[in-house]
Structures are given as structure tokens and as C-alpha cells.
Amino acid sequence: MKKGISAPVILMLLLTPGMLLAQRGQGGGGGGRGGQQGPPSTAGSGQSRGGGTTDQTRGRTQDRTRLSKQDRDRLHTMATTQQRDQYRTCDQTMAQTRQQARTMASATQGKGFNADVARRQRDQLQEQLRTMQQDRERLYAGLNDEQKNAIQQRTQTMEQMQTRLQNRLETMNQELAKPDPNGNAVATQARETAREMKAYQKEFRRAGDDLGLAKE
């Protein structure tokens, strides 16, 4: 009898249990397929939640740089006459510092470079930067906690800019300390200082606008 069983019959006997199990799985099919559909549905909701979290995070980031109209209106009512006066003084000092940097760039570039003239120009720029920083610190010290918190990120940005300005001045000092300084190198640092000052004053004015200090 064993010899009478053909290979196709043996193959069918081997496959039959698997086929029966598959049919049973299809018979309880709703549950099986429903279980398979469950994970994609869960993943979909997870992605939705993830997207929502990303949007909320983006919104909070924007809130830190852009105040709501309600916050701005409240901050504007806090602005005092003294703060507005100090703000205008700071803004004027920044404009003067930027102009001094531009004047120095013009005076030190080209064949007519004079190291002594450049050093005097540098000293004036140094003094302007020092005065500007003192004026801004005086204004900041007079703000209340809510005002300081409202412009915290702008303040940090300005401090980073202040560091870059100091680095420019240090590089300029190193060049002018040489016996035969390079006028074009000094002029480049002066131009970059003027550029940094423009960005610095722009950020300062944004902070003043947030606090209502730019208004009369």
C-alpha cells in the first residue's frame, strides 16, 4: 500500500491541515482582519497626535518672538516717560556708533591709510560702544519683570550681537597694535562693525516696539 501512494497524494495530505487552518482563520475573519487593521489605525492616530504636538510647539516658539496684541497692549500701558526717554537716548547712541564705524571704514581704506588716525578713530568707536552698552543696561535695569520677560529672547540676541561687536573690536586692536598695520584689514573690521550695529539697532527697535517705548 505504501508503494501505491503517489507523490501528489502525499503532497495533498501535507497541505490539507494548513488549508483547514487558513479557512478557520477566514471564518473568524472579521476578528482576524480587524486585528490587522488595528495597528495602522493606532499608528495613524499617533501620527495625528504627533503632528498636533509639532504644531503646538511651533506655535509656542512663535509666541516667544511675537507677542499677542493683548500682551502688547498691556505692555504699552506699563511704559513710562522715563523709559521712553532712555529708549530714545539708546537709539541715538546706537546710530552714532554705527556712523563712527562707517567713518572709520572710510578713513582707513586705501593708500592714504594713516595708523595714528586709525587708532584715534578706533578710540572714538570704542568709547561709543561703551556708552551704548551703558545706556542699554540703564534702560534694562528700569524695566519691571514682565517687561524683561517679554523681550527676553530679543535681549539674548542683542547680547550675542554685543559679543560679536567686541570680537570685531579686538581683531581691530590686534591689527592696529602691529608696527605696520594693514589699512584694508582695519577698514574691513570697521565695515563689519557698522553692519553688526545696523542689525543690533534693528533688534533693539523691535524690543522697543514690543514694549511701547517707541511711541510718544
Phi, psi and omega in degrees: 000319181301322181289338183279349180277121182278165180298319178299324180292317179299319179297320179296317179298325180289325184277337186302313180303319180295321180295320179296319179295321180295320178295321177297319178299322179287330178295321176267028196305320183304317182292319183295312182289327178297322179295325180289328181284339183303308183301315178299323179296318179296318180296322180298316180293327177295319179295323179296316179295321179298318179297319179298319180297320179298316179297319180295320179296318178298320179296318179294324178296317179295324180297330182286337181253335181237115182281149176288161180300322180297316179295318180296318180298319180293318180294325180296326179289340180278338185298131181256164178299320179297317179296320179294321178296316179295323179298314180296322177298315179299315182297319178294318179297321178296318178297320179293322179295317178298318180295322179296321178295320179292320178298318180295320179299319180290322185285339187254356183265143175100184185289338182276020182298133177233120186298320181294318177297318180298321180292323177294320177296321178297317180298319178295319178296318178301316180294321178296317179296321179294316179296318179301315180295319179296319179297318181292321178295323178295318177296314182298322181296334181273358179278149175276175186299320181294321178295318179296317180295325182295328182247023184302314182292321178294323178297318178296320178297317179294325178294322176295319177297320179299321178297318179295322177298317179296323178294322177299315182295322179295318178297320178297317180297320180296321179290317182287345178280348180286152178300324181229078184293153179272115183297320181295324178294319178294317179298322179298316179295324179294317178296318179294327176296318178297320179295316178298321180295324178297315179293322179298312181293325178297316179293322178297318179293327176296318177297318179296325178292320177300322184270353181077021182277340182281346181276149178286000000 
